[in-house]
Amino acid sequence: MTKKTTDNLSPLYTYQEGMEWNPVEKVIMERRSIRNFKKKEVPDNLIKRVLEAGRFAPTAGNTQPWKFIVIKDQALIAEMERATVQLSKLLMWFVDYNRNAFRRVFLAPYTKFMTRLMPNKLHPIPFNLLQQIAAGKTAAYYNAPVMILLLIDKRGIGNPVLDVGICGQNMVLAAHSLGLGSCWIGMITVLMMNPFWRKKLGVQSPYELTDCLVLGWPKGDYDGEVEREVQLVEWIGADGVKRIERLGV
Ligand SMILES: Cc1cc2nc3c(=O)[nH]c(=O)nc-3n(C[C@H](O)[C@H](O)[C@H](O)COP(=O)(O)O)c2cc1C
């Protein structure tokens, strides 16, 4: 689906060939991760609307395997930020073998082994972000005025992680539609390595926390398209014939 920018939106619940995006599609296309927030409070009622969008997400067997924790306490968010930086430094000390020749010889095999064990977590993209957080070049939570922790209830049937992902996506779309900015933060995993923080935030079995959302009033101009890969979609048509169609430009 290529992006059509328009303020002349199509109504909801109708479809005609070639028509403009409707408001829901427009919100989906325009939402961007926001990493810069105004120092302005977000009213509780607005946060509740965002939570409500999450609560209405579909889940396997309608199990709703989650618990939400909203944090507005700026002192606590700042403490979490400092702790995440400290833990990132510690983690980098264990896995960053590129700092000197000694480490390249003795640490590289260990890090390469760890990377094979956790290829997603130690992928270059999160690794670079971790490096930047450890070096104080970027904030982990972007000084956001609100955090929403999306706890996964491991008792959920099927795949509770997927359920919580869908729930969070409902929240970020609702947030955008209400004029708020949001960003998913997978880096909270680093904080969750410390049992002190798991206890302090109430992330105890059967719950776990891998990702959270930061929320606030966006600072600056942010909307617009970010590049997405072209997808080669395989179709098996009504006539049973297979074809491949290019999606995107
Ligand atoms: C599960 C998940 C975890 C993410 N974790 C982080 C994070 O820790 N820090 C960050 O700055 N962005 C994070 N992001 C945001 C992505 O970088 C962003 O969604 C992606 O680059 C696409 O950009 P867009 O959201 O503006 O479309 C995360 C996104 C998802 C879905």
Ligand as a Chemical Component Dictionary entry (heavy atoms), coordinates in Angstrom:
data_LIG
# 
_chem_comp.id                   LIG 
_chem_comp.type                 NON-POLYMER 
_chem_comp.pdbx_formal_charge   0 
_chem_comp.three_letter_code    LIG 
# 
loop_
_chem_comp_atom.comp_id 
_chem_comp_atom.atom_id 
_chem_comp_atom.alt_atom_id 
_chem_comp_atom.type_symbol 
_chem_comp_atom.charge 
_chem_comp_atom.model_Cartn_x 
_chem_comp_atom.model_Cartn_y 
_chem_comp_atom.model_Cartn_z 
_chem_comp_atom.pdbx_ordinal 
LIG C1  C1  C 0 9.015  -3.835 20.233 1  
LIG C2  C2  C 0 9.710  -2.527 19.918 2  
LIG C3  C3  C 0 10.760 -2.094 20.708 3  
LIG C4  C4  C 0 11.368 -0.861 20.451 4  
LIG N1  N1  N 0 12.342 -0.420 21.285 5  
LIG C5  C5  C 0 12.870 0.814  21.102 6  
LIG C6  C6  C 0 13.813 1.345  22.032 7  
LIG O1  O1  O 0 14.195 0.715  23.023 8  
LIG N2  N2  N 0 14.282 2.589  21.810 9  
LIG C7  C7  C 0 13.880 3.340  20.727 10 
LIG O2  O2  O 0 14.337 4.471  20.582 11 
LIG N3  N3  N 0 12.991 2.860  19.822 12 
LIG C8  C8  C 0 12.465 1.629  19.993 13 
LIG N4  N4  N 0 11.522 1.154  19.112 14 
LIG C9  C9  C 0 11.050 1.999  18.004 15 
LIG C10 C10 C 0 11.564 1.554  16.634 16 
LIG O3  O3  O 0 12.894 1.935  16.506 17 
LIG C11 C11 C 0 10.667 2.195  15.538 18 
LIG O4  O4  O 0 9.358  1.714  15.681 19 
LIG C12 C12 C 0 11.146 1.873  14.122 20 
LIG O5  O5  O 0 12.412 2.454  13.888 21 
LIG C13 C13 C 0 10.172 2.388  13.055 22 
LIG O6  O6  O 0 9.967  3.774  13.166 23 
LIG P1  P1  P 0 8.518  4.390  13.437 24 
LIG O7  O7  O 0 8.003  3.813  14.735 25 
LIG O8  O8  O 0 8.715  5.876  13.519 26 
LIG O9  O9  O 0 7.637  4.002  12.296 27 
LIG C14 C14 C 0 10.930 -0.066 19.343 28 
LIG C15 C15 C 0 9.871  -0.538 18.542 29 
LIG C16 C16 C 0 9.261  -1.728 18.832 30 
LIG C17 C17 C 0 8.090  -2.158 17.988 31 
# 
loop_
_chem_comp_bond.comp_id 
_chem_comp_bond.atom_id_1 
_chem_comp_bond.atom_id_2 
_chem_comp_bond.value_order 
_chem_comp_bond.pdbx_ordinal 
LIG C1  C2  SING 1  
LIG C2  C3  SING 2  
LIG C2  C16 DOUB 3  
LIG C3  C4  DOUB 4  
LIG C4  N1  SING 5  
LIG C4  C14 SING 6  
LIG N1  C5  DOUB 7  
LIG C5  C6  SING 8  
LIG C5  C8  SING 9  
LIG C6  O1  DOUB 10 
LIG C6  N2  SING 11 
LIG N2  C7  SING 12 
LIG C7  O2  DOUB 13 
LIG C7  N3  SING 14 
LIG N3  C8  DOUB 15 
LIG C8  N4  SING 16 
LIG N4  C9  SING 17 
LIG N4  C14 SING 18 
LIG C9  C10 SING 19 
LIG C10 O3  SING 20 
LIG C10 C11 SING 21 
LIG C11 O4  SING 22 
LIG C11 C12 SING 23 
LIG C12 O5  SING 24 
LIG C12 C13 SING 25 
LIG C13 O6  SING 26 
LIG O6  P1  SING 27 
LIG P1  O7  DOUB 28 
LIG P1  O8  SING 29 
LIG P1  O9  SING 30 
LIG C14 C15 DOUB 31 
LIG C15 C16 SING 32 
LIG C16 C17 SING 33 
# 
